[in-house]
Amino acid sequence: MRTPVEDTDHNTDVREATEVVEIALKRIRSEEDAERVLDEIERRTAGRTEADVETTPAGTPASLKRQVRKADKADKPVVALEAAVEQTSGEQTAESEALSAAVQEAMSRPDDGLLEAHTYLRRAVLRRMTPLQAVDTALYVSVNRLQHSPLVTRLMRGASTIAWHGAGWAAGALALAVVEPSRGRSAAREMLPALLVTNTLVERVIKKYFRRRRPFITIVQAMVVGRKPGSWSFPSGHSATSFACASALSARYPWRRPILYSLASLVAFSRVYLGHHYPMDVVSGATIGEGLSRMVVWVLHRMRR
């Protein structure tokens, strides 16, 4: 917990860094400026993955200010937006948190002076997307830019953390096996294989095949809460494993189906809210998880017979 003095310093850093980013972005005064900025950022980030960004040293407000001041006039927006693309990752410090907050403030809450620049950038980004990608991106930005209150953010982070690789679901199944030896053990024997198959196929096969980049890697900026994932984006592993587990457990506890699927839906929504996935990622993950789980449970039933 920061002291009052540290809070004051943090707020000062955020305010100063936000001003630097805003001044840089105000140099985008036309469609041509926005296209040039995107071309340059795409050139600099070509081939870069989430893992590369995760290992990039965390920046600070002071380093951002130095970089923007040293850059040529035409490159100032590029430098500022690169800081957005490479927001703090991994372990966060007070300074890196200040930089992240500054970039998010400038990118997600345009004032009258920045509205024109944001409009040009948004149009330039959407022109580079297919219609389906554009709809997916618009939905993503709408969810991700909802008011991130501390209470809701803690709830979303908690749901996402507990569901990491299905760990929370596995713990719940094991608890059921202890509390209800007969029904609970049967549920665990079906859910755990479904979880294992879904997690393995999604994380090791499907993601590596599609290789979709996370939202925060592209210029479509997001408010990223917590540690940034280092894997590919499509489909959402959290959503796939959560719906796989909800489906398997529902077979043994049909009267709890609404609660189970509500929890799975909360996990899926949290992935967009936290800035880690596009909506299409979580919808596809949920569909894949549901399908794989039903297939695994069906195979297990056939084997028992």
C-alpha positions in Angstrom: 0.0 0.0 0.0 1.4 3.4 -1.0 1.8 6.2 1.5 0.1 9.6 1.0 3.4 11.0 -0.3 3.8 8.1 -2.7 0.2 8.6 -3.9 1.0 12.2 -4.6 4.1 11.4 -6.6 2.2 8.7 -8.4 -0.6 11.1 -9.4 2.0 13.6 -10.5 3.7 11.1 -12.7 0.4 10.0 -14.2 -0.6 13.6 -14.9 2.7 14.6 -16.5 3.0 11.4 -18.6 -0.6 11.8 -19.7 0.1 15.4 -20.9 3.1 14.1 -22.9 1.0 11.4 -24.6 -1.8 13.9 -25.4 0.6 16.4 -26.9 2.1 13.8 -29.1 -1.3 12.5 -30.3 -2.5 16.0 -31.1 0.1 15.9 -34.0 -2.2 13.5 -35.8 -4.2 16.1 -37.8 -5.4 14.1 -40.8 -6.2 10.7 -42.2 -2.8 10.7 -43.9 -1.1 11.3 -40.5 -3.0 8.4 -38.9 -2.1 6.0 -41.8 1.6 7.0 -41.6 1.7 6.4 -37.8 0.0 3.0 -38.1 2.4 2.0 -40.9 5.4 2.9 -38.8 4.1 1.1 -35.7 3.3 -2.0 -37.7 6.8 -1.9 -39.2 8.4 -1.7 -35.8 6.2 -4.4 -34.2 6.2 -6.8 -37.2 6.6 -10.4 -36.0 6.4 -9.4 -32.3 4.3 -11.8 -30.1 2.9 -11.5 -26.6 5.9 -13.3 -25.2 8.2 -10.7 -26.7 6.2 -7.8 -25.2 6.1 -9.7 -21.8 9.9 -9.7 -21.7 10.3 -6.0 -22.6 11.6 -4.0 -19.7 8.8 -2.0 -18.0 8.8 1.7 -18.9 8.4 4.7 -16.7 6.8 8.1 -17.1 10.3 9.7 -17.1 11.6 7.4 -19.9 8.5 8.1 -22.0 9.0 11.8 -21.7 12.6 11.5 -22.7 11.7 9.4 -25.7 8.9 11.7 -26.9 11.1 14.8 -26.5 14.0 13.3 -28.4 11.8 12.1 -31.3 11.3 14.1 -34.5 8.0 16.0 -34.7 6.5 13.4 -37.1 7.6 10.5 -34.9 6.3 11.8 -31.6 2.8 10.1 -32.0 4.6 6.8 -33.0 6.7 6.9 -29.8 3.7 7.7 -27.6 1.6 4.9 -29.2 4.5 2.4 -29.0 4.4 3.1 -25.2 0.7 2.1 -25.4 1.5 -1.1 -27.3 4.2 -2.0 -24.8 2.5 -1.0 -21.6 3.9 -2.5 -18.5 4.0 -6.3 -18.4 5.0 -8.9 -15.8 5.9 -7.6 -12.4 4.7 -4.0 -12.0 6.4 -1.2 -10.1 5.0 2.1 -9.0 6.6 3.9 -11.9 5.5 1.3 -14.5 1.9 1.5 -13.1 2.1 5.3 -13.5 3.1 4.9 -17.2 0.3 2.4 -17.8 -2.3 4.6 -16.2 -1.1 7.6 -18.2 -1.3 5.8 -21.5 -4.7 4.4 -20.7 -6.0 7.8 -19.6 -4.9 9.4 -22.9 -6.1 6.5 -25.1 -9.4 5.7 -23.5 -10.8 9.1 -22.5 -10.3 11.5 -25.4 -11.1 15.2 -24.6 -12.1 17.8 -27.2 -8.5 18.3 -28.2 -7.8 14.6 -28.8 -11.2 13.7 -30.3 -10.0 14.5 -33.9 -6.8 12.4 -33.5 -8.7 9.5 -32.0 -11.3 9.6 -34.8 -8.5 9.5 -37.5 -6.8 6.6 -35.7 -10.0 4.6 -35.2 -10.9 5.0 -38.9 -7.4 4.0 -40.0 -7.5 0.9 -37.8 -10.9 -0.2 -39.0 -9.9 0.2 -42.6 -7.3 -2.4 -42.1 -9.7 -5.0 -40.8 -12.2 -7.3 -42.3 -15.9 -6.6 -41.5 -16.0 -9.4 -38.9 -12.8 -8.2 -37.3 -14.2 -4.6 -37.2 -17.3 -5.8 -35.4 -15.3 -7.9 -33.0 -13.0 -4.9 -32.2 -16.0 -2.6 -31.7 -17.5 -5.0 -29.2 -14.2 -5.4 -27.5 -13.6 -1.7 -27.1 -17.2 -1.2 -25.8 -16.7 -3.8 -23.0 -13.1 -2.9 -22.2 -13.9 0.8 -21.8 -16.6 0.3 -19.2 -16.1 2.0 -15.9 -13.4 -0.1 -14.2 -14.4 0.4 -10.6 -12.1 -1.1 -7.9 -14.8 -3.5 -6.7 -15.8 -4.8 -10.1 -12.1 -5.0 -11.2 -11.3 -7.1 -8.1 -14.2 -9.4 -8.9 -13.1 -9.9 -12.5 -9.5 -10.5 -11.5 -10.6 -13.0 -8.9 -12.8 -14.9 -11.4 -10.0 -14.9 -14.0 -7.3 -15.9 -11.6 -9.3 -18.8 -10.0 -10.2 -20.2 -13.4 -6.5 -20.2 -14.7 -6.1 -23.5 -16.6 -9.3 -24.6 -14.8 -7.6 -24.7 -11.4 -10.6 -23.4 -9.5 -12.9 -25.8 -11.2 -10.6 -28.7 -10.5 -10.5 -27.8 -6.8 -14.3 -27.5 -6.7 -14.7 -31.0 -8.3 -12.3 -32.5 -5.8 -14.2 -30.9 -2.9 -17.5 -32.4 -4.3 -15.8 -35.8 -4.4 -15.1 -35.4 -0.6 -18.5 -34.0 0.4 -20.6 -36.3 -1.8 -18.6 -39.5 -2.3 -21.0 -41.1 -4.7 -22.2 -38.3 -7.0 -19.2 -36.1 -6.4 -16.7 -38.7 -7.4 -18.5 -39.5 -10.6 -18.7 -35.8 -11.5 -14.9 -35.4 -10.8 -14.1 -38.5 -12.9 -15.9 -36.9 -15.8 -15.0 -33.3 -15.4 -11.2 -33.7 -14.8 -10.6 -35.6 -18.1 -12.8 -33.0 -20.0 -10.8 -30.2 -18.4 -7.5 -31.9 -19.3 -8.4 -32.6 -22.9 -9.9 -29.1 -23.5 -6.9 -27.2 -21.9 -4.4 -29.3 -23.8 -6.0 -28.9 -27.2 -6.8 -25.2 -26.9 -3.4 -24.1 -25.4 -1.1 -26.5 -27.3 -2.8 -27.0 -30.7 -5.6 -24.6 -31.6 -4.0 -21.4 -30.4 -0.7 -22.2 -32.2 -2.6 -22.9 -35.4 -4.6 -19.6 -35.5 -1.9 -17.4 -33.8 -4.1 -14.4 -33.3 -2.4 -11.6 -31.5 -3.8 -10.3 -28.2 -5.7 -7.0 -28.3 -3.1 -5.1 -26.4 -0.4 -6.0 -28.9 -2.2 -4.1 -31.7 -2.9 -0.4 -32.0 -6.5 -1.2 -30.8 -5.6 -0.1 -27.3 -7.0 -1.6 -24.1 -7.1 -1.1 -20.4 -5.1 -4.2 -19.4 -5.6 -5.2 -15.7 -3.0 -7.4 -14.1 -0.2 -9.5 -15.7 -0.4 -9.7 -19.5 -0.8 -13.2 -20.9 2.1 -14.6 -23.0 0.1 -16.9 -25.3 -1.9 -16.3 -28.4 -5.4 -14.9 -28.2 -7.8 -17.2 -30.1 -9.6 -19.0 -28.6 -9.8 -18.1 -24.9 -8.4 -20.9 -22.8 -10.2 -19.6 -19.6 -13.5 -19.6 -21.4 -12.9 -23.0 -23.0 -12.0 -24.8 -19.7 -14.7 -23.0 -17.7 -17.5 -24.1 -20.1 -16.0 -27.5 -20.4 -16.2 -27.9 -16.6 -19.6 -26.4 -16.3 -20.9 -28.8 -19.0 -19.4 -31.9 -17.4 -20.7 -30.9 -13.9 -24.1 -30.1 -15.2 -24.5 -33.7 -16.4 -24.4 -34.8 -12.7 -25.9 -31.7 -11.1 -28.6 -30.6 -13.6 -30.4 -28.5 -10.9 -27.1 -26.4 -10.6 -26.8 -25.8 -14.3 -27.8 -22.1 -14.1 -25.2 -21.4 -11.4 -22.4 -23.3 -13.2 -23.0 -21.6 -16.5 -23.3 -18.2 -14.8 -19.9 -18.7 -13.3 -18.4 -19.8 -16.6 -20.0 -16.8 -18.3 -18.5 -14.5 -15.6 -15.0 -15.9 -16.3 -15.5 -15.4 -20.1 -16.7 -11.8 -19.6 -13.8 -11.1 -17.3 -11.3 -11.9 -20.1 -12.7 -9.1 -22.3 -13.2 -6.7 -19.3 -9.6 -7.1 -18.3 -8.4 -6.5 -21.8 -7.0 -10.0 -22.5 -9.3 -11.2 -25.3 -11.7 -10.2 -28.0 -15.3 -11.2 -27.7 -14.9 -13.7 -30.6 -12.1 -15.4 -28.6 -14.3 -16.0 -25.6 -17.4 -17.1 -27.6 -15.3 -19.5 -29.6 -13.6 -20.8 -26.5 -16.9 -21.4 -24.8 -18.2 -23.2 -27.8 -15.1 -25.4 -28.2 -15.1 -26.2 -24.4 -18.7 -27.2 -24.5 -18.3 -29.4 -27.5 -15.1 -31.1 -26.2 -16.6 -31.7 -22.8 -19.7 -33.4 -24.2 -17.5 -35.5 -26.4 -15.2 -36.6 -23.5 -18.2 -37.4 -21.2 -19.9 -39.4 -24.0 -16.7 -41.4 -24.6 -16.3 -42.1 -20.9 -19.9 -43.4 -20.7 -19.3 -45.6 -23.7 -16.2 -47.0 -22.1 -18.0 -47.8 -18.9 -20.7 -49.7 -20.7 
